Each structure stands twice: as structure tokens, then as C-alpha cells.
Amino acid sequence: MPQHIVVVGAGVMGACTAYYLSKRATGDVRVTVVEKTAVACGASGKAGGFLALDWNDGSEIGELTRASFNLHAELAKSLNGERYGYRRVETYSVYLSFGSGKSNKEIPRENSTIDWLDTKRVRSVDTLGTVDNTAQVHPELFTHALLEDAVATGHVQVRCGQGVASLLYGDDDPTKVIGVELDNGEKIDADAVVICMGPWSGTLPMKGRRRNMLPITGSRAHSIVMKPEKTVPAQALFTAIADGSRIYPRPDGTVYMCGPTDTEELPQSADQVKVDSTATDTLRSLASKISPILASDGTQVVATQACYLPISRDGVPLIGAHPNHQQLYIGTGHSCWGILNSPITGLMLSELLLDGRISCLDSESVEAVDPKNRCS
Ligand SMILES: Cc1cc2nc3c(=O)[nH]c(=O)nc-3n(C[C@H](O)[C@H](O)[C@H](O)COP(=O)(O)OP(=O)(O)OC[C@H]3O[C@@H](n4cnc5c(N)ncnc54)[C@H](O)[C@@H]3O)c2cc1C
């Protein structure tokens, strides 16, 4: 069992990995989370935080997602989920029309709970989920809550401000990772290193394999957070007004809205992510069209932001041991379901590191996300 584990990246994957390691660690096991910029500074602080039990059913990660949705419910009990905005929500797909003609059709009676939208514009409403199978968290608060709890166990420390520049390899065995070197040249010894660098996971040089870094890229998306004067109910909305636009009212009275991805190149670090004001203005204007409450002058925009989804080549996350580098582990590439699938990722990695095998999922599900054959 490794005595010192370095987790690279303090997004939601790094936080969940540190959290489950801290819960399952015995004796002198130490975990150091190394974060280049700040805790939850990337997508983990700027995501929607929507969770769905069964929306990945039928795919490679169907069972993994179900297990993770249930872990979120367990975590909400043990960590007091209210403090990070965990709640079950009703989820709708809403089609609104902005043509000149107004609909004579009012929102159907059974959907009158979404009457905070411009009811004259609504053409159809379909229920996508209920409180039985959809939920939400505030991702930034969730990430902080996990890390705070992990640090409180005494097994975990978090170091922010210096990124990992490279991996260190043993002299006797050049495939064995024995630590990391930071941007300032400081070296940290480790018995195991876990890469949880989100979209930056593909930028870390590996010995002799500069051209064969992890197969992960980033895809940028914008979002805004609004604070209306009136409270909006606990609902998640998927709208057809702009490709991929989603709206999540939160328990703190804010309303989160995100839009489609674009092709802007991944910058070197999270603090260099550029926000295109045209994209956030478009979101603001769409929000006003959708809802008189959001259109009101009293609605403040409290955040305009952008972040990058971590994308793997085949769209399936990479969770497990690197096939060619000993003592190197990976938890990345979760695309648009990273908040949902972070608890199971952290639990899987903690089992692999501390027990030598993953037992929380069936072997087929473990195999589906195994980096084996998917990393060179
Ligand atoms: C607009 C948007 C909405 C989303 N909505 C949802 C949603 O509703 N539900 C859901 O489940 N998922 C959602 N997601 C997806 C989710 O946000 C991501 O999958 C998840 O946050 C990825 O977490 P991560 O920890 O892998 O990466 P990140 O959050 O990107 O964290 C990586 C961390 O690594 C650090 N790092 C980078 N390089 C180094 C280095 N060299 N050394 C040390 N640290 C380094 C970074 O600074 C960063 O803190 C959304 C994503 C976007 C973009």
C-alpha cells in the first residue's frame, strides 16, 4: 500500500479521490493534493451541477453513473448536503418559440410549476426527470466541502499555487513514477501519483513519451449566474432555444445557465481562460426572453464565465492505472458528466490504490473505463 500519494489537480476528481482516500486510509497514509491555480477553479467550479440517475443507461458508463448518483445521496447525508446545495429536482425539456406570433396555448395544467417562464412562448413541455432520479449540487461548494472534510481527517493536505511540471521516474526502473516536480523546481516524492488535471491531463509530459501524453483535450463552454429578485423553484430545464442551453435554479436563489461548446484552444492554466462576452451576452439575452423574472431589471448577473470540458478520444472517462507507467493512476475525461460521476471515480481510485483492486463496481463497468489499451 502506498504511504504517500500525490493527487494532481483540485477539481472535483481530485477532491473526490482525496476524500475517499482519507476515509479509507489507515495508519500513516498521506495524501498531497497539488493544485496549480485554486481549488475548483476550472469546470468543477463553473459547471451546472446537474445529476441524473439513469441518463447514461445503455452506455459503457451506465452502471458507474447509477452508482455515483447513489453515492451523491450518501454524501449529502454524511456531509450535510444542504451546505453545498444538494437537492432533488424536477427536470423538464421546454421548447419555446420566439417567432412574432404568440401562442394561444397556455402551459398545460400539470406543468404550471414552470409558470416563471414566459408562458406565451412555451410550445411544449416534457418531463425528463423527477425528484426520484434527478438532483443537483453547487459544484464549487461540493468540491470545497469534500476537500475540507478530507483535510480534517489529518491524512490530506492541499497545496495551491504551483503546478506539476513533470513526473519523476526511478533510476533503477525508468517506467516507475516516484514523484512529481513542480513549476518552481521543487520535487515531491510519492509512492503513487494520480492525474486529475481535467482538460489539462493531456499536457503533462511523460518520460520518453512527449508525443504520447494522455489522450485528453478540452472543449470550452460559457455560463452565467443570475440573481433574480423572486425565487425560482427547484427545477432543471433543458431548452431548445440554443444548442445545449440548460438552466438550473439553485437553492441560494441564483439561476445558472450554460450554453454550447466552442473550439477555443485550451490555455496553459485555469486563470488564463478567456471569456467571450458575446457568448455570455447571448445567454443573458436568452434568459430574458425565456422568463419575465429573469428579464426584470432587478435580476443581477453575478458571474459571466467560461471553462473547459475534459474530453477523451472515445468519450468514455479514463479511470484506473496507467498501462505503461507504474504507480501512475488516472481519473479524467468525464466530459459533461464529471460532477455526477466524481464520487464513484474517487471511490474506484481509492480502492485501486489502497486495496490493489476495484470492488465497488462489476468487472465489466471497471473494464469499460480502464485506461488499458486507451493510452499509449
Ligand atoms: C459549462 C459546463 C457545465 C457542466 N455541467 C455539468 C453538470 O451539470 N453535471 C455534471 O455532472 N457535469 C457537468 N459538467 C462537467 C464537469 O464540470 C467536468 O466534467 C468536471 O468538472 C471535470 O472535473 P475535473 O476535476 O476532471 O477537471 P477540472 O475541474 O478542470 O479540474 C482540473 C484541475 O487541475 C488543475 N491543474 C491543471 N494543470 C495542473 C498542473 N500542471 N498541476 C496541478 N494542477 C493542475 C486545474 O487548475 C484544475 O483545478 C459541466 C462542464 C461545463 C464546462
The ligand as a MOL file (V3000), in Angstrom:
LIG
                    3D

  0  0  0     0  0            999 V3000
M  V30 BEGIN CTAB
M  V30 COUNTS 53 58 0 0 0
M  V30 BEGIN ATOM
M  V30 1 C -20.4760 24.6020 -18.8410 0
M  V30 2 C -20.3420 23.2530 -18.1720 0
M  V30 3 C -21.4230 22.7130 -17.4740 0
M  V30 4 C -21.3030 21.4580 -16.8680 0
M  V30 5 N -22.3740 20.9480 -16.1870 0
M  V30 6 C -22.2740 19.7280 -15.6060 0
M  V30 7 C -23.3860 19.1900 -14.9180 0
M  V30 8 O -24.4380 19.8190 -14.8250 0
M  V30 9 N -23.2630 17.9420 -14.3600 0
M  V30 10 C -22.1010 17.2190 -14.4610 0
M  V30 11 O -22.0580 16.0900 -13.9650 0
M  V30 12 N -21.0180 17.7270 -15.0930 0
M  V30 13 C -21.0820 18.9610 -15.6720 0
M  V30 14 N -20.0140 19.4720 -16.3470 0
M  V30 15 C -18.7760 18.6660 -16.4560 0
M  V30 16 C -17.8940 18.8360 -15.2370 0
M  V30 17 O -17.8110 20.1660 -14.8840 0
M  V30 18 C -16.4790 18.2990 -15.5300 0
M  V30 19 O -16.5310 17.0100 -16.1100 0
M  V30 20 C -15.6970 18.1940 -14.2190 0
M  V30 21 O -15.7770 19.3950 -13.5040 0
M  V30 22 C -14.2450 17.8500 -14.5050 0
M  V30 23 O -13.5810 17.8360 -13.2710 0
M  V30 24 P -12.0210 17.5940 -13.1960 0
M  V30 25 O -11.6590 17.6160 -11.7680 0
M  V30 26 O -11.6770 16.4170 -14.0180 0
M  V30 27 O -11.4040 18.8440 -14.0030 0
M  V30 28 P -11.2440 20.4490 -13.5790 0
M  V30 29 O -12.4240 20.8780 -12.8550 0
M  V30 30 O -10.8690 21.0860 -14.8400 0
M  V30 31 O -10.0360 20.3790 -12.5790 0
M  V30 32 C -8.7130 20.1430 -13.0100 0
M  V30 33 C -7.8020 20.8660 -12.0440 0
M  V30 34 O -6.4470 20.5500 -12.3720 0
M  V30 35 C -5.6690 21.7240 -12.1780 0
M  V30 36 N -4.4370 21.6060 -12.9340 0
M  V30 37 C -4.2560 21.7330 -14.2580 0
M  V30 38 N -2.9640 21.5690 -14.5720 0
M  V30 39 C -2.2920 21.3280 -13.4180 0
M  V30 40 C -0.9290 21.0680 -13.1060 0
M  V30 41 N 0.0110 21.0120 -14.0360 0
M  V30 42 N -0.6160 20.8680 -11.7920 0
M  V30 43 C -1.5720 20.9170 -10.8240 0
M  V30 44 N -2.8730 21.1640 -11.0870 0
M  V30 45 C -3.2400 21.3540 -12.3640 0
M  V30 46 C -6.5750 22.8350 -12.6880 0
M  V30 47 O -6.1570 24.0950 -12.2320 0
M  V30 48 C -7.9300 22.4000 -12.1430 0
M  V30 49 O -8.1870 22.9200 -10.8520 0
M  V30 50 C -20.0880 20.7280 -16.9570 0
M  V30 51 C -18.9950 21.2890 -17.6300 0
M  V30 52 C -19.1170 22.5240 -18.2510 0
M  V30 53 C -17.9350 23.0830 -18.9890 0
M  V30 END ATOM
M  V30 BEGIN BOND
M  V30 1 1 1 2
M  V30 2 1 2 3
M  V30 3 2 2 52
M  V30 4 2 3 4
M  V30 5 1 4 5
M  V30 6 1 4 50
M  V30 7 2 5 6
M  V30 8 1 6 7
M  V30 9 1 6 13
M  V30 10 2 7 8
M  V30 11 1 7 9
M  V30 12 1 9 10
M  V30 13 2 10 11
M  V30 14 1 10 12
M  V30 15 2 12 13
M  V30 16 1 13 14
M  V30 17 1 14 15
M  V30 18 1 14 50
M  V30 19 1 15 16
M  V30 20 1 16 17
M  V30 21 1 16 18
M  V30 22 1 18 19
M  V30 23 1 18 20
M  V30 24 1 20 21
M  V30 25 1 20 22
M  V30 26 1 22 23
M  V30 27 1 23 24
M  V30 28 2 24 25
M  V30 29 1 24 26
M  V30 30 1 24 27
M  V30 31 1 27 28
M  V30 32 2 28 29
M  V30 33 1 28 30
M  V30 34 1 28 31
M  V30 35 1 31 32
M  V30 36 1 32 33
M  V30 37 1 33 34
M  V30 38 1 33 48
M  V30 39 1 34 35
M  V30 40 1 35 36
M  V30 41 1 35 46
M  V30 42 1 36 37
M  V30 43 1 36 45
M  V30 44 2 37 38
M  V30 45 1 38 39
M  V30 46 1 39 40
M  V30 47 2 39 45
M  V30 48 1 40 41
M  V30 49 2 40 42
M  V30 50 1 42 43
M  V30 51 2 43 44
M  V30 52 1 44 45
M  V30 53 1 46 47
M  V30 54 1 46 48
M  V30 55 1 48 49
M  V30 56 2 50 51
M  V30 57 1 51 52
M  V30 58 1 52 53
M  V30 END BOND
M  V30 END CTAB
M  END
